Amino acid sequence: MAHWTFLTNHAHVLLCVTQNPEMRLRDVAEHVGITERAAQRIVAELEEAGYLARTKSGRRNTYVVNAELPLRHPLEGNHRIGELLATFGDPAVGEARTVATSQG
């Protein structure tokens, strides 16, 4: 029987870094069930699209999710990424870790 899920690896990565903004990519990969290289690629894609911001603190990264951006597929484009995070993660964590799009 084939293994599949309703959420993508991109969503799983966002959920991980929302719940723990300082999580190492090695740990993200382990939680999601992907390689560390795949986790790096996903984070880079999320950053490039504006869904994720990364700041360096010594040797560690801290991630912040922009919860105001819409989901990418046309069928759910009228929903924000924050709604997904609030549904599948801790709503308080999702809201506390967002970037306000109205600010500079």
OpenMM code with the backbone's topology and positions (N, CA, C; nanometers):
from openmm import Vec3, app, unit

residues = "MET ALA HIS TRP THR PHE LEU THR ASN HIS ALA HIS VAL LEU LEU CYS VAL THR GLN ASN PRO GLU MET ARG LEU ARG ASP VAL ALA GLU HIS VAL GLY ILE THR GLU ARG ALA ALA GLN ARG ILE VAL ALA GLU LEU GLU GLU ALA GLY TYR LEU ALA ARG THR LYS SER GLY ARG ARG ASN THR TYR VAL VAL ASN ALA GLU LEU PRO LEU ARG HIS PRO LEU GLU GLY ASN HIS ARG ILE GLY GLU LEU LEU ALA THR PHE GLY ASP PRO ALA VAL GLY GLU ALA ARG THR VAL ALA THR SER GLN GLY".split()
positions = [
    Vec3(0.0845, -0.1185, 0.0000),
    Vec3(0.0000, 0.0000, 0.0000),
    Vec3(0.0889, 0.1247, 0.0000),
    Vec3(0.0618, 0.2163, -0.0896),
    Vec3(0.1399, 0.3395, -0.1011),
    Vec3(0.1136, 0.4306, 0.0176),
    Vec3(0.2197, 0.4997, 0.0610),
    Vec3(0.2083, 0.5929, 0.1723),
    Vec3(0.1903, 0.7336, 0.1167),
    Vec3(0.0831, 0.7991, 0.1563),
    Vec3(0.0610, 0.9380, 0.1153),
    Vec3(-0.0101, 1.0117, 0.2275),
    Vec3(-0.0041, 1.1452, 0.2224),
    Vec3(-0.0686, 1.2284, 0.3230),
    Vec3(-0.1427, 1.3415, 0.2540),
    Vec3(-0.2256, 1.4112, 0.3286),
    Vec3(-0.3009, 1.5231, 0.2724),
    Vec3(-0.2206, 1.6530, 0.2716),
    Vec3(-0.1192, 1.6634, 0.3542),
    Vec3(-0.0368, 1.7835, 0.3571),
    Vec3(0.0969, 1.7556, 0.2893),
    Vec3(0.1516, 1.8574, 0.2251),
    Vec3(0.2798, 1.8441, 0.1571),
    Vec3(0.3949, 1.8540, 0.2559),
    Vec3(0.5126, 1.8184, 0.2101),
    Vec3(0.6325, 1.8354, 0.2921),
    Vec3(0.6570, 1.9826, 0.3237),
    Vec3(0.6197, 2.0725, 0.2321),
    Vec3(0.6343, 2.2155, 0.2575),
    Vec3(0.5496, 2.2564, 0.3791),
    Vec3(0.4272, 2.2068, 0.3851),
    Vec3(0.3408, 2.2369, 0.5002),
    Vec3(0.3988, 2.1776, 0.6275),
    Vec3(0.4509, 2.0572, 0.6186),
    Vec3(0.5099, 1.9938, 0.7365),
    Vec3(0.6308, 2.0727, 0.7873),
    Vec3(0.7137, 2.1219, 0.6965),
    Vec3(0.8297, 2.2018, 0.7364),
    Vec3(0.7834, 2.3301, 0.8045),
    Vec3(0.6826, 2.3972, 0.7473),
    Vec3(0.6293, 2.5187, 0.8096),
    Vec3(0.5758, 2.4908, 0.9490),
    Vec3(0.5053, 2.3814, 0.9654),
    Vec3(0.4534, 2.3451, 1.0973),
    Vec3(0.5674, 2.3241, 1.1968),
    Vec3(0.6734, 2.2587, 1.1543),
    Vec3(0.7880, 2.2348, 1.2437),
    Vec3(0.8517, 2.3648, 1.2888),
    Vec3(0.8814, 2.4537, 1.1954),
    Vec3(0.9523, 2.5766, 1.2333),
    Vec3(0.8601, 2.6757, 1.3027),
    Vec3(0.7304, 2.6622, 1.2854),
    Vec3(0.6378, 2.7462, 1.3612),
    Vec3(0.6357, 2.7015, 1.5068),
    Vec3(0.6370, 2.5722, 1.5277),
    Vec3(0.6336, 2.5192, 1.6635),
    Vec3(0.7671, 2.5364, 1.7349),
    Vec3(0.8769, 2.5352, 1.6595),
    Vec3(1.0093, 2.5539, 1.7189),
    Vec3(1.0945, 2.6345, 1.6214),
    Vec3(1.0928, 2.7679, 1.6322),
    Vec3(1.1613, 2.8545, 1.5358),
    Vec3(1.3122, 2.8360, 1.5278),
    Vec3(1.3717, 2.7693, 1.6261),
    Vec3(1.5163, 2.7477, 1.6247),
    Vec3(1.5516, 2.6027, 1.5943),
    Vec3(1.4559, 2.5260, 1.5444),
    Vec3(1.4797, 2.3850, 1.5145),
    Vec3(1.5844, 2.3717, 1.4043),
    Vec3(1.6800, 2.2822, 1.4248),
    Vec3(1.7817, 2.2562, 1.3227),
    Vec3(1.7175, 2.1838, 1.2045),
    Vec3(1.7693, 2.2088, 1.0858),
    Vec3(1.7146, 2.1432, 0.9663),
    Vec3(1.7279, 1.9921, 0.9739),
    Vec3(1.8303, 1.9446, 1.0403),
    Vec3(1.8453, 1.8005, 1.0605),
    Vec3(1.7241, 1.7453, 1.1374),
    Vec3(1.6802, 1.8199, 1.2388),
    Vec3(1.5650, 1.7780, 1.3179),
    Vec3(1.4342, 1.7938, 1.2412),
    Vec3(1.4241, 1.9011, 1.1629),
    Vec3(1.3061, 1.9199, 1.0767),
    Vec3(1.2940, 1.8008, 0.9832),
    Vec3(1.4044, 1.7654, 0.9191),
    Vec3(1.4039, 1.6536, 0.8246),
    Vec3(1.3588, 1.5245, 0.8922),
    Vec3(1.4086, 1.5015, 1.0124),
    Vec3(1.3717, 1.3797, 1.0846),
    Vec3(1.2231, 1.3785, 1.1189),
    Vec3(1.1702, 1.4915, 1.1652),
    Vec3(1.0282, 1.4996, 1.1998),
    Vec3(0.9384, 1.4802, 1.0778),
    Vec3(0.9785, 1.5389, 0.9647),
    Vec3(0.8968, 1.5336, 0.8433),
    Vec3(0.9126, 1.4001, 0.7713),
    Vec3(1.0291, 1.3357, 0.7889),
    Vec3(1.0545, 1.2098, 0.7205),
    Vec3(1.1159, 1.2281, 0.5834),
    Vec3(1.2022, 1.3311, 0.5723),
    Vec3(1.2710, 1.3615, 0.4466),
    Vec3(1.4199, 1.3733, 0.4765),
    Vec3(1.4996, 1.3889, 0.3720),
    Vec3(1.6431, 1.4072, 0.3916),
    Vec3(1.6713, 1.5507, 0.4365),
    Vec3(1.7879, 1.5699, 0.4951),
    Vec3(1.8267, 1.7046, 0.5352),
    Vec3(1.8395, 1.7957, 0.4127),
    Vec3(1.8872, 1.7410, 0.3032),
    Vec3(1.8995, 1.8190, 0.1790),
    Vec3(1.7623, 1.8627, 0.1291),
    Vec3(1.6636, 1.7745, 0.1377),
    Vec3(1.5271, 1.8106, 0.0969),
    Vec3(1.4723, 1.9208, 0.1877),
    Vec3(1.5007, 1.9129, 0.3168),
    Vec3(1.4565, 2.0166, 0.4099),
    Vec3(1.5205, 2.1508, 0.3750),
    Vec3(1.6495, 2.1494, 0.3393),
    Vec3(1.7182, 2.2724, 0.2983),
    Vec3(1.6537, 2.3320, 0.1744),
    Vec3(1.6229, 2.2463, 0.0773),
    Vec3(1.5602, 2.2936, -0.0466),
    Vec3(1.4228, 2.3541, -0.0188),
    Vec3(1.3449, 2.2880, 0.0650),
    Vec3(1.2106, 2.3375, 0.0973),
    Vec3(1.2187, 2.4716, 0.1690),
    Vec3(1.3095, 2.4844, 0.2653),
    Vec3(1.3258, 2.6113, 0.3365),
    Vec3(1.3671, 2.7207, 0.2382),
    Vec3(1.4564, 2.6916, 0.1469),
    Vec3(1.4992, 2.7903, 0.0469),
    Vec3(1.3811, 2.8327, -0.0408),
    Vec3(1.2987, 2.7383, -0.0817),
    Vec3(1.1809, 2.7708, -0.1635),
    Vec3(1.0805, 2.8545, -0.0850),
    Vec3(1.0584, 2.8197, 0.0406),
    Vec3(0.9658, 2.8963, 0.1239),
    Vec3(1.0176, 3.0373, 0.1487),
    Vec3(1.1481, 3.0504, 0.1665),
    Vec3(1.2098, 3.1829, 0.1825),
    Vec3(1.1940, 3.2659, 0.0554),
    Vec3(1.2263, 3.2057, -0.0563),
    Vec3(1.2183, 3.2760, -0.1846),
    Vec3(1.0768, 3.3256, -0.2128),
    Vec3(0.9772, 3.2490, -0.1730),
    Vec3(0.8370, 3.2861, -0.1961),
    Vec3(0.7843, 3.3815, -0.0885),
    Vec3(0.8624, 3.4083, 0.0164),
    Vec3(0.8212, 3.5025, 0.1190),
    Vec3(0.7430, 3.4422, 0.2345),
    Vec3(0.7270, 3.3110, 0.2357),
    Vec3(0.6522, 3.2457, 0.3428),
    Vec3(0.7344, 3.2292, 0.4698),
    Vec3(0.8643, 3.2377, 0.4567),
    Vec3(0.9537, 3.2110, 0.5673),
    Vec3(1.0692, 3.3093, 0.5626),
    Vec3(1.1085, 3.3602, 0.6785),
    Vec3(1.2275, 3.4448, 0.6901),
    Vec3(1.3226, 3.3762, 0.7867),
    Vec3(1.4506, 3.3840, 0.7539),
    Vec3(1.5531, 3.3189, 0.8363),
    Vec3(1.6523, 3.4240, 0.8834),
    Vec3(1.6818, 3.4225, 1.0127),
    Vec3(1.7858, 3.5093, 1.0655),
    Vec3(1.8908, 3.4209, 1.1319),
    Vec3(2.0141, 3.4621, 1.1177),
    Vec3(2.1268, 3.3867, 1.1717),
    Vec3(2.1586, 3.4394, 1.3105),
    Vec3(2.1756, 3.3481, 1.4040),
    Vec3(2.2142, 3.3833, 1.5411),
    Vec3(2.3293, 3.2912, 1.5789),
    Vec3(2.4513, 3.3385, 1.5569),
    Vec3(2.5677, 3.2526, 1.5759),
    Vec3(2.5664, 3.1441, 1.4700),
    Vec3(2.5681, 3.0190, 1.5138),
    Vec3(2.5642, 2.9073, 1.4193),
    Vec3(2.4221, 2.8574, 1.3961),
    Vec3(2.3258, 2.9162, 1.4656),
    Vec3(2.1875, 2.8709, 1.4573),
    Vec3(2.1050, 2.9661, 1.3715),
    Vec3(1.9968, 2.9135, 1.3173),
    Vec3(1.9003, 2.9943, 1.2434),
    Vec3(1.7729, 3.0043, 1.3258),
    Vec3(1.7051, 3.1163, 1.3120),
    Vec3(1.5724, 3.1342, 1.3684),
    Vec3(1.4788, 3.1629, 1.2522),
    Vec3(1.3654, 3.0943, 1.2509),
    Vec3(1.2708, 3.1057, 1.1406),
    Vec3(1.1446, 3.1772, 1.1860),
    Vec3(1.0909, 3.2615, 1.0977),
    Vec3(0.9654, 3.3315, 1.1221),
    Vec3(0.8777, 3.3107, 0.9992),
    Vec3(0.7545, 3.2716, 1.0224),
    Vec3(0.6599, 3.2447, 0.9144),
    Vec3(0.5741, 3.3680, 0.8910),
    Vec3(0.5526, 3.4023, 0.7645),
    Vec3(0.4615, 3.5100, 0.7282),
    Vec3(0.3233, 3.4478, 0.7089),
    Vec3(0.2429, 3.4517, 0.8121),
    Vec3(0.1130, 3.3848, 0.8130),
    Vec3(0.0074, 3.4558, 0.7287),
    Vec3(0.0378, 3.5744, 0.6794),
    Vec3(-0.0608, 3.6511, 0.6032),
    Vec3(-0.0675, 3.6137, 0.4552),
    Vec3(0.0310, 3.5418, 0.4066),
    Vec3(0.0313, 3.5065, 0.2644),
    Vec3(-0.0728, 3.3991, 0.2347),
    Vec3(-0.1267, 3.4009, 0.1125),
    Vec3(-0.2286, 3.3013, 0.0767),
    Vec3(-0.1664, 3.1649, 0.0479),
    Vec3(-0.2470, 3.0619, 0.0613),
    Vec3(-0.2049, 2.9296, 0.0158),
    Vec3(-0.1867, 2.9372, -0.1356),
    Vec3(-0.1042, 2.8528, -0.1917),
    Vec3(-0.0609, 2.8681, -0.3311),
    Vec3(-0.1503, 2.8054, -0.4361),
    Vec3(-0.2273, 2.7053, -0.4030),
    Vec3(-0.3106, 2.6394, -0.5029),
    Vec3(-0.4385, 2.7202, -0.5256),
    Vec3(-0.4840, 2.7335, -0.6501),
    Vec3(-0.6049, 2.8123, -0.6779),
    Vec3(-0.7284, 2.7678, -0.5984),
    Vec3(-0.7389, 2.6407, -0.5666),
    Vec3(-0.8556, 2.5935, -0.4920),
    Vec3(-0.8605, 2.6465, -0.3487),
    Vec3(-0.7435, 2.6764, -0.2911),
    Vec3(-0.7432, 2.7272, -0.1542),
    Vec3(-0.6782, 2.8648, -0.1433),
    Vec3(-0.6629, 2.9331, -0.2556),
    Vec3(-0.5973, 3.0636, -0.2591),
    Vec3(-0.6670, 3.1720, -0.1788),
    Vec3(-0.7924, 3.1504, -0.1413),
    Vec3(-0.8627, 3.2502, -0.0605),
    Vec3(-0.8386, 3.2290, 0.0893),
    Vec3(-0.7487, 3.1378, 0.1239),
    Vec3(-0.7123, 3.1125, 0.2633),
    Vec3(-0.5664, 3.1498, 0.2858),
    Vec3(-0.5355, 3.1942, 0.4086),
    Vec3(-0.3994, 3.2328, 0.4441),
    Vec3(-0.3242, 3.1149, 0.5053),
    Vec3(-0.1932, 3.1180, 0.4950),
    Vec3(-0.1097, 3.0134, 0.5533),
    Vec3(-0.1298, 3.0067, 0.7052),
    Vec3(-0.1606, 3.1207, 0.7656),
    Vec3(-0.1864, 3.1231, 0.9095),
    Vec3(-0.3049, 3.0372, 0.9493),
    Vec3(-0.4033, 3.0260, 0.8611),
    Vec3(-0.5188, 2.9404, 0.8894),
    Vec3(-0.4755, 2.7939, 0.8963),
    Vec3(-0.3888, 2.7554, 0.8052),
    Vec3(-0.3368, 2.6186, 0.8058),
    Vec3(-0.2584, 2.5922, 0.9342),
    Vec3(-0.1727, 2.6862, 0.9711),
    Vec3(-0.0921, 2.6706, 1.0916),
    Vec3(-0.1795, 2.6665, 1.2165),
    Vec3(-0.2837, 2.7481, 1.2196),
    Vec3(-0.3738, 2.7489, 1.3347),
    Vec3(-0.4532, 2.6195, 1.3434),
    Vec3(-0.4860, 2.5607, 1.2293),
    Vec3(-0.5637, 2.4373, 1.2272),
    Vec3(-0.4794, 2.3175, 1.2690),
    Vec3(-0.3585, 2.3081, 1.2181),
    Vec3(-0.2766, 2.1888, 1.2407),
    Vec3(-0.1686, 2.2059, 1.3466),
    Vec3(-0.1439, 2.3274, 1.3895),
    Vec3(-0.0438, 2.3516, 1.4926),
    Vec3(-0.1089, 2.4162, 1.6118),
    Vec3(-0.0281, 2.4773, 1.6938),
    Vec3(-0.0760, 2.5510, 1.8092),
    Vec3(-0.1126, 2.6914, 1.7626),
    Vec3(-0.2409, 2.7307, 1.7693),
    Vec3(-0.2814, 2.8625, 1.7191),
    Vec3(-0.2045, 2.9776, 1.7831),
    Vec3(-0.1750, 2.9679, 1.9120),
    Vec3(-0.1017, 3.0744, 1.9798),
    Vec3(0.0397, 3.0860, 1.9263),
    Vec3(0.1029, 2.9736, 1.8984),
    Vec3(0.2388, 2.9744, 1.8438),
    Vec3(0.2368, 3.0319, 1.7034),
    Vec3(0.1421, 2.9910, 1.6225),
    Vec3(0.1323, 3.0407, 1.4858),
    Vec3(0.1162, 3.1898, 1.4788),
    Vec3(0.0325, 3.2461, 1.5646),
    Vec3(0.0110, 3.3895, 1.5637),
    Vec3(0.1302, 3.4652, 1.6211),
    Vec3(0.1968, 3.4101, 1.7211),
    Vec3(0.3091, 3.4796, 1.7854),
    Vec3(0.4325, 3.4813, 1.6973),
    Vec3(0.4432, 3.3940, 1.6003),
    Vec3(0.5643, 3.3801, 1.5202),
    Vec3(0.5473, 3.4340, 1.3779),
    Vec3(0.4551, 3.5252, 1.3568),
    Vec3(0.4307, 3.5732, 1.2215),
    Vec3(0.4969, 3.7078, 1.1959),
    Vec3(0.5175, 3.7351, 1.0697),
    Vec3(0.5693, 3.8647, 1.0268),
    Vec3(0.4497, 3.9470, 0.9823),
    Vec3(0.4365, 4.0663, 1.0329),
    Vec3(0.3260, 4.1532, 0.9907),
    Vec3(0.3589, 4.2083, 0.8529),
    Vec3(0.2733, 4.1823, 0.7553),
    Vec3(0.3011, 4.2262, 0.6195),
    Vec3(0.2817, 4.3755, 0.6023),
    Vec3(0.2088, 4.4397, 0.6904),
    Vec3(0.1867, 4.5832, 0.6765),
    Vec3(0.3059, 4.6641, 0.7243),
    Vec3(0.3984, 4.5999, 0.7955),
    Vec3(0.5180, 4.6695, 0.8422),
    Vec3(0.6290, 4.6569, 0.7396),
    Vec3(0.7064, 4.7664, 0.7210),
    Vec3(0.8180, 4.7758, 0.6306),
    Vec3(0.8630, 4.6509, 0.5792),
] * unit.nanometer
topology = app.Topology()
chain = topology.addChain("A")
for resn in residues:
    res = topology.addResidue(resn, chain)
    for name in ("N", "CA", "C"):
        topology.addAtom(name, app.Element.getBySymbol(name[0]), res)
